[in-house]
Amino acid sequence: MPLPAWSRQGLGKRKTDPALPGGDRRTFFSGKTSIRRLKCSGRELRRVAVSAVTDGKGRRMAQDDLIEPVIGVIGGSGLYEIEGLENREWRTCETPWGHPSDDLLFGTFDGVRCVFLPRHGRGHPLPPSRLNYRANIDVLKRAGVTDIISLSSVGSLKEELAPGHFVLPDQLIDQTRDRPRTFFEEGCVAQISMANPFSSRLLKVLGEEGHKLDMPLTVGGTYVTIEGPQFDTRAESELYRSWGASVVGMTAMPEAVLAREAEINYAVLAMVGDYDSWHASHNTSGVENLLRIRQENSHRACELLRKAIPILGQPRPICPTGAERALDHAIITPADMRHPALLARLDAVAGRVLFQNDDWDGEF
């Protein structure tokens, strides 16, 4: 069954190809290019046809003030069997940044459009240090995703965050070393703010719905991202505890910064599988117990998604100070010095700000 038009992304000259839903795929170039673009290459914020709504302060808002969200979920294999997901279809997609971790699963949940991506690939063949994070975020952008919920298995750095607990961190420390962490390489430099790396709106909704489900859940805290795939030493774990961090994991960076560069709202649902290496119980509870806890965490995460997605998918205004406008004043390189090959790769991620001229003829 063909997918709806909302999943057809990647504006510009196209060729027939099954890579993206609807048989379209962006044609990527290097060097001098000739790409006929439509207005605002990349994801267009879809407008919702409603007569009038209020903005929460009693003021009437015009139709053009709203967008209809598409929810992206990055996580493990158990999520893709979530009950209630309709119109399921796996599609193979490519990006100018290489192959993403796996195919995308498109579907709808209570009428809300969703896109699921297995972070480590189905069957978990990819370690966290070798994921193509840029391709993963780029392909979600091309699929129309406006909000990402990233599920992450973590170790606890606090006694009160026991195995089976959930954390919605609001801060982030990056201890990774070898991962490309920006779309804006030599040829077009951008500097975005990461002062608040996670979407407060996503955290609020996920937190409220989690508490309604009586989940053991903490809103707020700091997530330390390590390189992996091995776990940290006891000395490192004690260091992170001295910093006041809450959990340690391997995937939140560079996902968070790349999502911000792509102007996608982002939040992590951290699922505690065990205590980190500072704790006496680390590596003593057994593999079977750890797998049991992770399976229970996955089941609870699906319950939370079933409650939160219908709320997050409601038409909403654009947040002028959030991720959706992160690039407004971020690009440093003057227009006449930007490298054409890099610009061609940035069509989805930064097309809103790079290609605002309706009269542009597509020649770099």
C-alpha positions as CSV (number, residue, x, y, z in Angstrom):
1,M,0.0,0.0,0.0
2,P,1.5,3.4,-1.0
3,L,2.3,5.8,1.8
4,P,0.7,9.2,2.1
5,A,2.3,12.2,0.5
6,W,3.5,13.5,3.9
7,S,6.4,11.0,3.8
8,R,7.8,12.2,0.5
9,Q,10.7,14.4,1.4
10,G,13.9,15.8,-0.1
11,L,13.0,18.6,-2.5
12,G,14.9,19.3,-5.7
13,K,15.4,17.4,-9.0
14,R,14.3,13.7,-8.5
15,K,14.7,10.4,-10.2
16,T,12.4,7.5,-9.9
17,D,13.7,5.3,-7.2
18,P,12.2,3.1,-4.4
19,A,14.4,4.5,-1.8
20,L,11.8,6.8,-0.3
21,P,8.1,6.3,0.1
22,G,6.2,7.2,-3.0
23,G,9.1,6.1,-5.2
24,D,11.1,9.4,-4.9
25,R,14.6,9.9,-3.7
26,R,16.6,13.1,-3.5
27,T,19.4,13.1,-6.2
28,F,22.7,14.0,-4.5
29,F,25.6,15.7,-6.2
30,S,29.1,16.8,-5.4
31,G,31.0,19.7,-7.0
32,K,29.1,22.0,-9.2
33,T,25.5,21.1,-9.2
34,S,22.3,22.1,-10.9
35,I,19.4,21.3,-8.6
36,R,16.0,22.8,-9.3
37,R,14.6,23.4,-5.8
38,L,11.1,24.1,-4.6
39,K,10.6,26.8,-2.0
40,C,12.4,26.0,1.2
41,S,14.2,22.8,0.4
42,G,13.9,20.1,3.1
43,R,11.0,19.6,5.4
44,E,8.2,22.2,5.1
45,L,6.2,22.8,8.2
46,R,2.8,21.4,7.3
47,R,-0.1,23.8,7.9
48,V,-3.3,22.7,9.5
49,A,-6.6,23.7,8.1
50,V,-8.5,24.8,11.2
51,S,-10.9,27.8,11.5
52,A,-9.4,29.2,14.6
53,V,-7.7,28.1,17.9
54,T,-6.2,29.9,20.8
55,D,-2.5,29.9,21.8
56,G,-3.2,29.2,25.5
57,K,-3.5,32.9,26.4
58,G,-6.9,33.4,24.9
59,R,-5.5,34.9,21.6
60,R,-6.9,33.7,18.3
61,M,-4.3,32.2,16.0
62,A,-4.4,32.0,12.2
63,Q,-4.1,28.8,10.3
64,D,-0.5,29.4,9.3
65,D,0.5,29.6,12.9
66,L,0.2,25.8,13.4
67,I,2.1,22.7,12.4
68,E,1.0,19.1,12.4
69,P,3.7,17.1,14.1
70,V,5.3,13.9,12.9
71,I,6.7,11.9,15.7
72,G,10.0,10.0,15.2
73,V,11.1,7.3,17.6
74,I,14.6,5.9,17.8
75,G,15.1,2.8,19.8
76,G,15.3,-1.0,20.0
77,S,13.5,-3.8,18.3
78,G,10.7,-4.2,20.9
79,L,9.3,-0.9,20.0
80,Y,8.4,-1.8,16.5
81,E,5.7,-4.2,17.6
82,I,4.0,-1.5,19.6
83,E,0.3,-2.2,19.8
84,G,-1.9,0.3,18.0
85,L,0.5,1.3,15.2
86,E,-1.4,1.1,11.9
87,N,-0.5,1.3,8.2
88,R,2.9,-0.2,9.0
89,E,5.4,-0.2,6.1
90,W,9.1,-0.6,6.1
91,R,11.0,1.5,3.5
92,T,14.6,1.5,2.5
93,C,16.0,5.1,2.5
94,E,19.3,6.7,1.7
95,T,20.9,10.0,2.5
96,P,23.8,12.1,1.3
97,W,25.5,11.2,4.6
98,G,25.5,7.4,3.8
99,H,23.2,4.7,5.0
100,P,21.1,5.0,8.2
101,S,21.2,2.2,10.7
102,D,18.2,0.4,9.1
103,D,15.1,0.9,7.1
104,L,12.4,3.2,8.4
105,L,9.0,2.0,9.7
106,F,6.3,4.4,8.7
107,G,2.8,4.2,10.3
108,T,0.1,6.1,12.1
109,F,-0.9,5.9,15.8
110,D,-4.3,7.2,16.7
111,G,-4.1,9.2,13.5
112,V,-0.7,10.7,14.4
113,R,2.0,10.1,11.8
114,C,5.0,8.2,13.2
115,V,8.4,7.1,11.9
116,F,10.5,4.5,13.7
117,L,14.2,3.9,13.3
118,P,16.1,0.9,14.8
119,R,19.2,2.7,16.2
120,H,21.5,-0.3,16.2
121,G,19.7,-2.1,13.3
122,R,17.3,-5.0,13.6
123,G,19.2,-7.7,15.4
124,H,21.6,-5.1,16.9
125,P,24.6,-5.5,14.6
126,L,25.9,-2.0,15.0
127,P,27.8,-0.8,18.2
128,P,27.0,2.8,19.4
129,S,30.5,4.0,18.5
130,R,30.0,3.1,14.8
131,L,26.5,4.3,14.2
132,N,26.0,6.8,11.3
133,Y,24.3,9.4,13.5
134,R,24.2,12.0,10.7
135,A,22.5,9.7,8.3
136,N,20.0,8.7,11.0
137,I,18.9,12.3,11.8
138,D,19.0,13.4,8.1
139,V,16.7,10.5,7.0
140,L,14.2,11.3,9.8
141,K,14.2,15.0,8.7
142,R,13.5,13.9,5.1
143,A,10.7,11.7,6.4
144,G,9.0,14.8,7.8
145,V,9.8,14.2,11.5
146,T,9.3,17.2,13.7
147,D,9.8,15.6,17.1
148,I,12.1,12.8,18.2
149,I,11.7,10.5,21.2
150,S,15.0,8.7,21.7
151,L,14.9,5.6,23.9
152,S,18.2,4.8,25.6
153,S,19.4,2.0,27.9
154,V,21.5,3.5,30.6
155,G,23.4,2.7,33.8
156,S,22.4,4.5,37.0
157,L,24.8,6.9,38.8
158,K,22.5,7.4,41.8
159,E,21.3,4.9,44.4
160,E,17.7,6.1,44.1
161,L,17.6,5.5,40.4
162,A,17.3,1.7,40.7
163,P,17.1,-0.8,37.7
164,G,13.7,-0.4,36.1
165,H,13.6,3.3,36.8
166,F,13.1,5.9,33.9
167,V,14.8,9.3,33.6
168,L,13.9,12.2,31.3
169,P,17.2,14.1,31.5
170,D,17.3,17.8,30.9
171,Q,21.0,18.2,30.6
172,L,23.8,16.4,28.8
173,I,27.6,15.8,29.2
174,D,29.5,14.6,26.1
175,Q,32.4,12.2,26.8
176,T,32.5,10.7,23.3
177,R,35.7,11.0,21.1
178,D,35.4,9.6,17.6
179,R,32.0,10.5,16.4
180,P,31.2,13.2,13.7
181,R,29.1,15.6,15.6
182,T,28.0,18.2,13.1
183,F,26.4,18.5,9.7
184,F,28.2,21.8,9.1
185,E,31.7,20.9,8.1
186,E,34.4,22.9,6.3
187,G,32.6,25.0,3.7
188,C,29.6,26.1,5.8
189,V,30.1,26.6,9.5
190,A,27.2,26.9,12.0
191,Q,27.2,27.4,15.7
192,I,24.0,26.5,17.5
193,S,23.1,26.9,21.2
194,M,23.0,23.6,23.2
195,A,22.4,25.3,26.6
196,N,19.2,23.4,26.8
197,P,19.7,20.3,24.7
198,F,16.3,18.7,25.2
199,S,12.8,19.9,24.3
200,S,11.0,21.1,27.5
201,R,7.6,20.4,25.8
202,L,8.5,16.8,25.1
203,L,9.8,16.3,28.6
204,K,6.6,17.8,30.1
205,V,4.2,15.6,28.1
206,L,6.3,12.4,28.6
207,G,6.7,13.2,32.3
208,E,3.0,13.8,32.9
209,E,1.9,10.7,31.0
210,G,4.5,8.6,32.7
211,H,3.3,9.7,36.1
212,K,-0.3,8.9,35.2
213,L,0.9,5.4,34.4
214,D,2.6,5.2,37.9
215,M,5.9,4.6,36.2
216,P,9.0,5.0,38.4
217,L,10.1,8.1,36.5
218,T,12.3,11.1,37.3
219,V,12.0,14.3,35.2
220,G,15.3,16.1,35.1
221,G,18.9,15.1,35.5
222,T,22.1,14.9,33.5
223,Y,22.9,12.2,31.0
224,V,26.7,11.4,30.4
225,T,27.4,10.0,27.0
226,I,30.5,7.8,26.8
227,E,32.1,6.4,23.6
228,G,31.6,2.7,24.3
229,P,31.1,0.0,23.3
230,Q,32.8,-1.1,26.6
231,F,31.5,0.3,29.9
232,D,33.4,2.8,31.9
233,T,35.9,2.2,34.7
234,R,35.0,2.6,38.4
235,A,37.1,5.7,38.5
236,E,35.2,7.2,35.6
237,S,31.9,6.3,37.1
238,E,32.9,8.0,40.4
239,L,34.0,11.0,38.5
240,Y,30.6,11.3,36.8
241,R,28.9,10.9,40.2
242,S,31.0,13.8,41.5
243,W,29.7,15.9,38.7
244,G,26.2,15.3,39.9
245,A,25.2,13.3,36.8
246,S,22.2,10.9,36.9
247,V,22.8,8.3,34.3
248,V,25.4,7.1,31.8
249,G,24.7,5.9,28.3
250,M,26.2,5.7,24.8
251,T,23.8,7.2,22.4
252,A,22.5,10.7,23.3
253,M,25.4,12.3,21.6
254,P,25.8,13.3,18.9
255,E,22.1,12.6,18.4
256,A,21.0,15.6,20.4
257,V,23.2,18.1,18.7
258,L,22.5,16.8,15.2
259,A,18.7,16.9,15.9
260,R,19.1,20.5,17.0
261,E,21.1,21.4,13.8
262,A,18.3,19.8,11.8
263,E,15.7,21.8,13.8
264,I,14.0,18.8,15.2
265,N,12.7,18.8,18.8
266,Y,14.5,16.0,20.8
267,A,14.2,14.2,24.1
268,V,15.7,11.1,25.6
269,L,13.7,8.5,27.6
270,A,16.5,6.9,29.6
271,M,15.8,3.4,30.8
272,V,17.9,2.2,33.7
273,G,19.0,-1.4,33.2
274,D,21.5,-1.6,36.1
275,Y,23.7,0.5,38.3
276,D,26.9,1.7,36.7
277,S,30.3,0.4,37.7
278,W,30.6,2.6,40.9
279,H,28.0,0.3,42.5
280,A,28.7,-3.0,44.3
281,S,26.0,-4.8,42.4
282,H,27.5,-3.9,39.0
283,N,28.0,-7.1,36.9
284,T,26.8,-9.3,39.7
285,S,23.1,-9.6,39.0
286,G,23.5,-11.9,36.0
287,V,22.8,-11.6,32.3
288,E,19.3,-13.1,32.6
289,N,18.2,-10.6,35.2
290,L,19.6,-7.7,33.1
291,L,17.7,-9.0,30.0
292,R,14.5,-9.3,32.0
293,I,14.8,-5.7,33.3
294,R,15.4,-4.4,29.8
295,Q,12.4,-6.3,28.4
296,E,10.2,-4.9,31.2
297,N,11.6,-1.4,30.4
298,S,10.8,-1.8,26.8
299,H,7.2,-2.9,27.6
300,R,6.7,0.2,29.9
301,A,8.2,2.5,27.3
302,C,5.7,1.3,24.7
303,E,2.9,2.0,27.2
304,L,4.2,5.5,27.6
305,L,4.5,6.1,23.9
306,R,0.9,4.9,23.4
307,K,-0.2,7.6,25.8
308,A,2.1,10.4,24.8
309,I,2.1,10.2,21.0
310,P,-1.6,11.2,20.5
311,I,-1.0,14.3,22.7
312,L,2.3,15.2,21.0
313,G,0.7,14.8,17.6
314,Q,-1.9,17.5,18.1
315,P,-1.5,20.7,16.0
316,R,0.7,23.2,17.8
317,P,2.4,26.5,17.1
318,I,6.0,26.8,16.2
319,C,8.2,27.6,19.1
320,P,10.3,30.7,18.1
321,T,13.0,30.0,20.7
322,G,13.2,26.3,20.3
323,A,14.8,23.8,18.0
324,E,12.5,24.7,15.1
325,R,14.3,28.0,14.7
326,A,17.8,26.9,15.9
327,L,19.5,27.9,12.6
328,D,18.0,31.4,12.3
329,H,21.2,33.1,13.4
330,A,23.6,30.2,13.5
331,I,25.3,30.1,10.1
332,I,28.6,31.9,10.2
333,T,30.1,31.4,6.7
334,P,29.1,34.1,4.2
335,A,26.9,33.0,1.4
336,D,29.5,33.5,-1.3
337,M,32.0,31.4,0.6
338,R,29.9,28.3,1.2
339,H,31.0,25.1,-0.5
340,P,28.5,23.9,-3.1
341,A,29.1,20.2,-2.4
342,L,28.3,20.7,1.3
343,L,25.3,22.8,0.5
344,A,23.9,20.0,-1.6
345,R,24.1,17.7,1.4
346,L,22.4,20.2,3.6
347,D,19.3,20.5,1.6
348,A,17.0,18.8,4.1
349,V,18.8,19.7,7.3
350,A,19.2,23.4,6.6
351,G,17.2,24.2,3.5
352,R,14.9,26.5,5.4
353,V,17.7,29.0,6.0
354,L,20.1,28.2,3.2
355,F,17.6,28.4,0.3
356,Q,15.1,31.1,1.1
357,N,15.4,32.9,-2.3
358,D,12.3,31.9,-4.3
359,D,14.1,33.1,-7.5
360,W,17.2,30.9,-7.1
361,D,17.7,28.9,-10.3
362,G,19.5,26.0,-8.6
363,E,23.0,26.9,-9.8
364,F,25.7,26.9,-7.2
